[in-house]
């Protein structure tokens, strides 16, 4: 009887070892390819003749939407660039996914699943990295309109492989900073203009995005002369320089009255730049009662500023502007 039990035990052990467990013997962990090239994703298995093998493209952060490329010897995905080659033998098998004319969207993690039973599988992962020129994502900062003194932060996000290097500059200027973020703690009116986010990774010529900053500020009023002399019956020319954004309303005031064009006054404004205006007041053949303080006043939604120019009588006419 003991001999019978011994024989049965030996038979059981022999049978158990003869049914070898399947396993994945080889996959390449990572491939780096250029756009337009091709790649072979190879999953080699042992003792898997009786089991199904799947190739799956894993969509990052969307596990439930992963794409099954093949099942056994059958290609599932409908993409003319993708083909399947299988070599199924008694003890070893190969399942090769070939991707031709590689595109950026092909960059992903790919999983080989060896199905060993209900809800049981053995998996191996391969990552395909696709070299491509950098590109800037749409969630980067667009052009801004800000008020002077505000804190401003520009963000630039770029993709591509290898990971791009990002830096910032203004036209014809040296690099301002390196990295995704450009911070301006308290922006000044002089900081307005175009800023460029530039991304480079050694593939192609790189790319850049223009971000325009429009800085709004209250008017600033200045004058080259704040005291002007002229003889009676000669013309007087007064001028003030206004910087403002948005554009201001400019008026001239004398003795508390806003001036208009008439037989005594001629007012004209000349825009010299986007945020600069020269306003001039011509006093025509000045009379005794027109001497005094003239106010050039500018206002926009952010504030008001003014400057006073005093006109006094001289014995002799002043030259320039006229004699």
Beta strands, then each sheet from edge to edge (+ up, - down):
strand 1: 23-27
strand 2: 30-34
strand 3: 39-46
strand 4: 52-58
strand 5: 67-71
strand 6: 74-75
strand 7: 82-88
strand 8: 92-99
strand 9: 108-117
strand 10: 120-136
strand 11: 144-147
strand 12: 152-155
strand 13: 158-161
strand 14: 165-170
strand 15: 175-178
strand 16: 181-184
strand 17: 193-200
strand 18: 207-222
strand 19: 227-230
strand 20: 236-245
strand 21: 249-254
strand 22: 257-258
strand 23: 265-273
strand 24: 276-283
strand 25: 292-300
strand 26: 303-313
sheet 1: 1+ 3- 8+ 7-
sheet 2: 2+ 10+ 9- 4+ 5- 6+
sheet 3: 2+ 10+ 13-
sheet 4: 11+ 18+ 17- 14+ 15-
sheet 5: 11+ 18+ 20- 24+ 23-
sheet 6: 12+ 16-
sheet 7: 19+ 26+ 25- 21+ 22-
end
